[in-house]
């Protein structure tokens, strides 16, 4: 009897041990337990068969096409996902969901519903932890185990990674590269908390923030009622002639541009004291140059570009580097529409209030940003902010390789908000002359675009040929 009790106790103990061992076992282990073999002193490839030379952080693609790509964080629950998928289908939108491996593994029915509707699922790490605060070993765990859990359900490897809190540094990118990821997705526009917003909010914010080639993030995990916003959002996308494309297609645009990317010179410092200040060009031919300064939103610039296209006119745009840096696709669009692009410094500082060295930095940085955005060498003219110039400023500009400082002789002051479109047109009619260089602006909230068709028609009726600065000088 005692032996039977002893055997029973042993058997029960073995069963309990097996259960506890099973519970403590990592639910999402790496294949071959690669993480445990990572040395503290030696950072080796997670998988030597994976060869990725670099991991790029993707926030947008530089393009002249009116496209965006929509990504969604999380899968929500059965109810919120079902309603969202229905709205996406009704509005013919295909998106990429970023989800954790744990969620995909535990609620594979949601993942399969997403895939069956033609959407994609990519890796959002295991727990959405802030990877910048994790060790190399834990970074690998977060990325690799999540990817394996997703692959097990979907039978397909993840191509793209989104990390917790969008906190990305070189170490995070290095680990992502080691895990075989070429891209970390970091959306430009994020809609994370919609709890206090009406159902038209997404559409209104899209109109305000949109740029060509943007990545737009919608957060389903934080907003179970996300489905309510989709129809109006889709309506506004179409209203501005935009198209929502897949993340794969946006990455293709990014890759194509990367291969063809123009590499501007590191310096444009050429010793020279000789320069020309050009306010107009002496000629008997009835030619006049329309030039546009500064920077604006897509709406304003698109309206001006469409007007110029309508009249088959090419102009010269003197762009502020700071604006171009913020929205390189818009500068690229201006260039691709056949217009001449030139330097208006980086941040539009008064050149007589800064040192020569600061001015050189303003000129060189403006040049670098503009050249990279338009993917070619800008025209070799410079216009100083507010038309300010003296001998010291002129010599500094010349030393940066700019022989021609192009100012203007015809200024309707369209940059002032209280100057009406009628006043702009009247000034242009009364002050235009052969060889004249006209100063206009691309600024939001002004009357330039309203006046421009009448300006063009009046100049043409007077027999003027409207040209770029380059065409006028040559």
Long-range contacts (C-beta under 8 A, 24 or more apart in sequence): 27-102, 28-101, 28-102, 28-105, 28-126, 28-145, 28-146, 28-148, 28-149, 29-145, 30-140, 30-141, 30-144, 30-145, 30-148, 31-148, 34-140, 34-144, 35-137, 35-140, 35-141, 35-144, 38-136, 38-137, 38-140, 43-136, 43-174, 43-178, 45-178, 46-140, 46-144, 46-178, 46-179, 46-180, 47-179, 47-180, 50-178, 50-179, 50-180, 52-177, 52-180, 52-181, 52-182, 53-177, 54-177, 54-182, 55-173, 55-174, 55-176, 55-177, 55-181, 55-182, 55-183, 55-184, 56-182, 56-183, 56-184, 56-254, 56-258, 57-168, 57-173, 57-183, 57-184, 57-186, 58-183, 58-184, 58-185, 58-186, 58-215, 58-250, 58-251, 58-254, 59-186, 59-187, 59-188, 59-215, 60-188, 60-211, 60-213, 60-214, 60-215, 60-329, 61-213, 61-250, 61-251, 61-253, 61-254, 61-257, 61-329, 62-213, 62-253, 62-254, 62-257, 62-328, 62-329, 62-332, 62-373, 62-375, 63-212, 63-213, 63-253, 63-257, 63-329, 63-332, 64-212, 64-329, 64-332, 64-333, 64-336, 64-337, 65-212, 65-213, 65-243, 65-253, 66-212, 66-240, 66-241, 66-242, 66-243, 67-212, 67-213, 67-242, 67-243, 67-244, 67-245, 67-249, 67-250, 67-253, 68-210, 68-213, 68-214, 68-215, 68-216, 68-237, 68-242, 68-243, 68-244, 68-245, 69-96, 69-214, 69-215, 69-216, 69-244, 69-245, 69-246, 69-247, 69-249, 69-250, 70-95, 70-96, 70-216, 70-218, 70-244, 71-95, 71-96, 71-97, 71-98, 71-162, 71-185, 71-187, 71-215, 71-216, 71-217, 71-218, 71-247, 72-96, 72-97, 72-98, 72-217, 72-218, 72-219, 72-220, 72-226, 73-97, 73-98, 73-124, 73-162, 73-192, 73-217, 73-218, 73-219, 73-220, 73-221, 73-222, 74-98, 74-99, 74-103, 74-124, 74-219, 74-220, 74-221, 74-222, 75-99, 75-103, 75-104, 75-107, 75-110, 75-111, 75-114, 75-220, 75-221, 76-110, 76-220, 76-221, 76-224, 76-226, 77-110, 77-224, 78-109, 78-110, 79-224, 80-220, 80-224, 80-225, 80-226, 80-227, 81-110, 81-113, 81-114, 81-220, 82-113, 83-227, 84-220, 84-226, 84-227, 84-230, 85-113, 85-114, 85-117, 85-119, 86-227, 87-227, 87-230, 87-231, 88-117, 88-119, 88-230, 89-117, 90-230, 90-231, 91-230, 91-231, 91-234, 92-234, 93-230, 93-234, 93-244, 94-118, 94-119, 94-244, 94-246, 95-119, 95-120, 95-218, 95-244, 96-120, 96-121, 96-122, 96-160, 96-246, 96-247, 97-121, 97-122, 97-220, 98-122, 98-123, 98-124, 98-160, 98-162, 98-185, 99-123, 99-124, 99-150, 100-124, 100-125, 100-126, 100-127, 100-128, 100-146, 101-125, 101-126, 101-145, 101-146, 101-147, 101-148, 101-149, 101-150, 102-126, 102-127, 102-146, 102-149, 104-149, 104-150, 104-153, 104-154, 105-149, 105-150, 105-152, 105-153, 108-153, 111-150, 111-153, 111-154, 112-153, 115-154, 120-246, 120-247, 120-248, 121-150, 121-154, 121-158, 122-150, 122-158, 122-159, 122-160, 122-161, 122-162, 122-185, 122-247, 123-147, 123-150, 123-158, 123-160, 123-161, 123-162, 123-181, 124-161, 124-162, 124-163, 124-164, 125-161, 125-162, 125-163, 125-164, 127-164, 128-163, 128-164, 128-165, 129-164, 130-164, 130-165, 130-167, 131-163, 131-164, 131-167, 131-172, 131-175, 132-167, 132-168, 132-169, 132-171, 132-172, 136-171, 136-175, 139-171, 139-172, 139-175, 140-175, 140-178, 140-179, 143-175, 143-176, 143-179, 143-181, 144-179, 147-179, 159-183, 159-248, 160-184, 160-185, 160-247, 160-251, 161-185, 162-186, 166-190, 183-251, 185-215, 185-247, 186-215, 187-214, 187-215, 187-216, 187-217, 188-214, 188-215, 188-216, 189-214, 189-215, 189-216, 189-217, 190-216, 190-217, 190-219, 191-216, 191-217, 191-218, 191-219, 191-223, 191-229, 192-217, 192-219, 192-222, 192-223, 193-219, 193-222, 193-223, 194-222, 194-223, 194-225, 194-226, 194-229, 195-223, 199-228, 199-229, 199-232, 200-229, 200-232, 201-229, 202-229, 202-230, 202-232, 202-233, 202-236, 203-229, 203-232, 203-233, 203-235, 203-236, 204-236, 206-233, 206-236, 206-237, 207-236, 207-239, 207-240, 210-240, 210-242, 210-298, 211-298, 211-327, 211-329, 211-330, 212-298, 212-329, 212-330, 212-333, 213-250, 213-253, 213-329, 215-247, 215-250, 257-375, 260-375, 261-372, 261-375, 262-371, 262-372, 262-374, 262-375, 262-376, 262-377, 264-367, 264-368, 264-371, 264-372, 264-377, 267-364, 268-363, 268-364, 268-367, 268-400, 268-401, 269-360, 269-364, 269-399, 269-400, 269-401, 270-399, 270-400, 270-401, 271-399, 272-398, 272-399, 272-401, 272-403, 273-395, 273-398, 273-399, 274-398, 274-403, 275-394, 275-395, 275-397, 275-398, 275-402, 275-403, 275-404, 275-405, 276-403, 276-404, 276-405, 277-389, 277-394, 277-405, 277-407, 278-404, 278-405, 278-406, 278-407, 278-437, 278-473, 279-407, 279-408, 279-409, 279-437, 280-409, 280-410, 280-433, 280-435, 280-436, 280-437, 281-435, 281-437, 281-472, 281-473, 282-435, 283-434, 283-435, 283-472, 284-434, 285-434, 285-435, 285-465, 286-434, 286-462, 286-463, 286-464, 286-465, 287-434, 287-435, 287-464, 287-465, 287-466, 287-467, 287-471, 287-472, 288-410, 288-432, 288-433, 288-434, 288-435, 288-436, 288-437, 288-438, 288-459, 288-464, 288-465, 288-466, 288-467, 288-472, 289-315, 289-316, 289-436, 289-437, 289-438, 289-466, 289-467, 289-468, 289-469, 289-471, 289-472, 290-315, 290-316, 290-438, 290-440, 290-455, 290-456, 290-466, 291-315, 291-316, 291-317, 291-318, 291-383, 291-406, 291-408, 291-437, 291-438, 291-439, 291-440, 291-469, 292-316, 292-317, 292-318, 292-440, 292-441, 292-442, 293-317, 293-318, 293-344, 293-383, 293-415, 293-439, 293-440, 293-441, 293-442, 294-318, 294-319, 294-320, 294-323, 294-344, 294-348, 294-415, 294-441, 294-442, 294-443, 295-319, 295-320, 295-322, 295-323, 295-324, 295-442, 295-443, 296-323, 296-442, 296-443, 296-444, 297-444, 298-327, 298-330, 299-444, 300-442, 300-443, 300-444, 300-449, 301-330, 301-333, 301-334, 301-442, 303-449, 304-442, 304-448, 304-449, 304-452, 305-333, 305-334, 305-337, 305-339, 307-449, 307-452, 307-453, 307-456, 308-337, 308-339, 308-452, 309-337, 310-453, 311-453, 311-456, 311-457, 311-460, 311-466, 313-456, 313-466, 314-338, 314-339, 314-340, 314-467, 314-468, 314-471, 315-339, 315-340, 315-466, 315-468, 316-340, 316-341, 316-342, 316-379, 316-381, 316-406, 316-468, 316-469, 316-470, 317-341, 317-342, 317-442, 318-342, 318-343, 318-344, 318-381, 318-383, 318-406, 319-343, 319-344, 319-366, 319-370, 320-344, 320-345, 320-346, 320-347, 320-348, 320-366, 321-345, 321-346, 321-347, 321-365, 321-366, 321-367, 321-368, 321-369, 321-370, 322-346, 322-347, 322-348, 322-369, 324-369, 324-370, 324-373, 325-369, 325-373, 328-369, 328-372, 328-373, 329-373, 331-370, 331-373, 331-374, 332-373, 332-374, 332-375, 334-374, 335-374, 335-375, 335-376, 339-468, 340-379, 340-468, 340-469, 340-470, 341-370, 341-374, 341-378, 341-379, 342-378, 342-379, 342-380, 342-381, 342-382, 342-383, 342-406, 342-469, 343-367, 343-370, 343-378, 343-381, 343-382, 343-383, 343-402, 344-382, 344-383, 344-385, 345-382, 345-384, 345-385, 348-385, 349-385, 350-385, 350-386, 350-388, 351-384, 351-385, 351-388, 351-389, 351-393, 352-388, 352-390, 352-393, 356-392, 356-396, 359-393, 359-396, 359-397, 360-396, 360-399, 360-400, 363-396, 363-397, 363-400, 363-402, 364-400, 367-400, 379-469, 379-470, 380-404, 381-405, 381-406, 381-469, 382-406, 383-407, 383-408, 387-439, 404-473, 406-437, 406-469, 407-437, 408-437, 408-438, 408-439, 409-433, 409-436, 409-437, 410-436, 410-437, 410-438, 410-439, 411-438, 411-439, 412-438, 412-439, 412-440, 414-440, 414-441, 414-446, 414-447, 414-448, 414-451, 415-441, 415-443, 415-446, 416-446, 417-445, 417-446, 419-446, 419-447, 420-447, 421-447, 421-450, 421-451, 421-454, 422-451, 424-448, 424-451, 424-455, 425-451, 425-454, 425-455, 425-458, 428-455, 428-458, 428-459, 429-458, 429-462, 432-459, 432-462, 432-464, 434-464, 435-472, 437-469, 437-472
